[in-house]
Amino acid sequence: MAGHSQFKNIMHRKGAQDAKRAKQFARLAREIEVAARLGAPDPDQNPRLRSAITAARAANMPKDRIERAVNKAAGGGDGAALEEVRYEGFGPGGIAIIVEALTDNRNRTAAEIRASFGKFGGNMGDTGSVGFMFDRVGQLLYPAAAASADEMFEVALEAGAGDVVSDGSGHEVTTAPDDFHSVGAALETRFGAPQESGLTWKPQNTVAVDEETAPTLIKLLSALEDCDDVQSVSANFEIADEVMAKLAD
């Protein structure tokens, strides 16, 4: 797997996901709140809210916390209004990166993102500078043990998925944004909850990253992920298995 999914796999092996669980839940709660504020608080009538709740369940977010996030949005809440912003730029090796954030202070968030790019050999560009290199898709990740490659392919395609990629690390199911919820429901009925799911930016093509560049790129992606306002980071890189093995040590 490549790009954002590959980075997540590296971080899983390093044990970083468990350490960042509280931050992950906070991000998921923010997305649920924004989705519920912008549309109906009923997930059956709000596709974005359905997607946010699906992602929260996939991350094992407690049911009562999901409900609190929805209720907070429905009740208006006392917190500052959150604004959706997207930042684009290039990392070391010319890797294209898209950063999505929810913020109550655009200047603060932009400064943090720009500083992270600059610290690790990247450059933040204008909106649209790399976006054309990606497609907006729904993505569901399952472990290899969840099903055989043939079984996952058959069930996913029958449910309306656009593509399925299976390898030794797991299954990556890609859907059109409008089909994300229905495909996710079909897969969950058959295979249980995915390891991860949500709408993401999938690179149209990937760029190979060598052993010298990879560590700095991973540091940049990690720094961007660590920004409190950041919801997701996507990039168009490909790292060879032998280089990944060294990164995971």
N, C-alpha and C positions, 0 to 999 in steps of 0.2 A: 504493500500500500504506500501511497505517496502523500506529500503535502501535510495538511493539518492532521489527518488521521495517523500518519506516520509519526509526527511529533507527539501526538497523544500516546501512541504505543511506547515510544521512548520514555515518556514521563511515567507511564504506568510501571515500566520495568525498574525505574529508579525509585519507585515508592512515593513519588511526589503527589499522586492523586489523593491518597489518604490524608496526607498532611494539609492539603488544600480543600478538604471537604467542606469546611465551614464557608470558605470563600465561594466555592462552587454553588452551595445552596443559596447564598446571598444573591449571586448572579441570576440563578434560576427564579428566585422570588421576584427580583426586579423585572425580569422579562414577563412573568405572569401578571404582575401589577400593570405594566404598560399595556400589555395585550388586552387586559380586562378594561382598562380606562378608554382605550381607543375604539373598542368594539363592545359587543354585548358581554355581560359577565357569565353568560351561559356558553360553555364550550361547544355545545351542539350548534350554536348559531354564530360562532366566532372561530374560524379556522386557525388564526394565529394563536388564540388562547388554547385550542386543542393541542397544537404543536408544542406550546410551552409546557403544558401539563404532561404531555407524553414524555418530553425530555426530562422533566422533574421526576417522574416515576421511574424512568430508566436509570436515573442516578440514585434511586432509593431515597429520595427526599420524603420525609414523613408526611402522611396524608394531612394531618392537622396544620402543618406549615403551608402546604399548598392551599388549603382552604382559607387560611388567614390572609394569604397574599391576594386571593380573589376578593375576599370580603373587604380588605383594606381599600382596594380599588373601587369597589362598589359603593363604599361609604364615603368616598372622597379623600380620606386620609389627611394627615396634617403635614406630611413631608413635602419637600420642594418638588416641583414638577420635573420629571426626567425627560430629557430630549435625546432622540436617537441621532447619533453621528457616526460617520464612516470615514476612516482615514486610510490612505493608500500610500505605498512607497516601495522602495527597493532595499533588500538586505544585501549582505556580502555575497559575491558571486552573481549579482544581478537578479537575485530571487525576488519575484513579485509578492507583495504581502498586502492583505486587506485586514484591517482592524475594525471591528464593530464595537461601539460603546453606548452606554446609557449614562448621561451625565446631567447634573444640575449646574455645571459651570464649564462651558466649552473652552474657555481660555486655559483653565487649569488642566483639563484633560489633554488638550492639544499640546501643551508644554511638556507634559509627562511623556506622551507618545513620541514627540520630536526628540526629546532627550534620550529616550531608549534607542531610537534609530541611530542617533549620532554616536552614542557610546559604543555601539557594536558594529560600526562600519557600514551603516545604512543611511538612507536619505528618505525623508518623508516628502511625498509629491502632492500634487493637486488631486482633488477628487476626479476620478476618471482616468488617472494616469496608468493604472494597471487593471481596473475593473473589467475592461473588455477582454482580458485574458481568462476570465472565470465565468462559470455558469452558476446561477442560483438554483440549488437543488435541495431535496430532502435526503437525508442520509441516516441509515440505521446500521449499527455495527454489532455483529454477533460473534461469540467465540467459535473456534473451529469445531469444538465438541458439540455445539448446538444442533448440527445437522451435517449430512454429507453435502458436498458441493452440488451434486445433482438434485438433491431434495430441496436445498435452499433455492436453487435456480428455478426449479419447477413451481414451487409455492409462490415465490416473489413475483415471477413473471405473470403467473395466473392472476395475482392480486392487482397487477397493473404497474409493477416496478419498471423503470427504464433500463436498469443494468444491474448485474450482480457480479462481483469479483470475489473469488474465494482463493485463499492460499493457506499456508501453514499457520498463519497468525489469526485467521478468522475469515468472516464473510462481511463484505461491504455492499449494502443494498442501496441503490440510488433511485430516487423518484422525482417526478415533477413536483413542484411545491404544492399544487392543488391535490395531488394524489398521496401526499405524505401520510395523512391521517388514516385513510382507508387501507393502504399497504401496511402501515404499522400495526393496525388492528388485526389484519389477517396473519401477519407474522407472529404477533404476540399470542394469538389463539393457538397457533401450531407449535411455536418454539419457546414461548415465554417472553419475558421482557428483554429487550436488547441491552447490551453493555452501555451503549450511547445512542442517542438519536437527536435529530434536530435539523433545522434548515441551515445550510452552510454554503460557502462559495467553493465550488469544485474547479480546479484548474483545467483548462482545455488541453494544455500540454505541460509537461514537467521538465525541469532543468536539473541535470546531474550535478551533485555537489561532491567535491573531492574531500579527502581526509583532512586537508589543511583548512578548508573553509567551513566544514561541518560544525566543529565545536563553537565557533563564533556565531554562526547562524542559530544554533540551538540556544545559545545564551541570549541572543536578541529575541527570539520567539518566547523564551521563558520570561524575560523582562517585560515584554508586552503583556503576556498573560497575567503577570503579577500586578499590573496596574488595577487599582480598585474599580475603576469605571469600565474596564474592558469586559465585553461579553464573549467575544470570540476572536480568534486569530486564524487566518487561512493563508497558505503560501503554496507556490508552485514548484516545490523542490522534490528531488528524488535522491535517496541515499542508498548506496549499495549495501547489501547484507553484511559484508565484512566490516564496513565502516560503522554501521548501526551497532554491531556487536561490541565494538570498542567504545562507542558512546554509552552503551548500557552498562558497561563494567563499573 
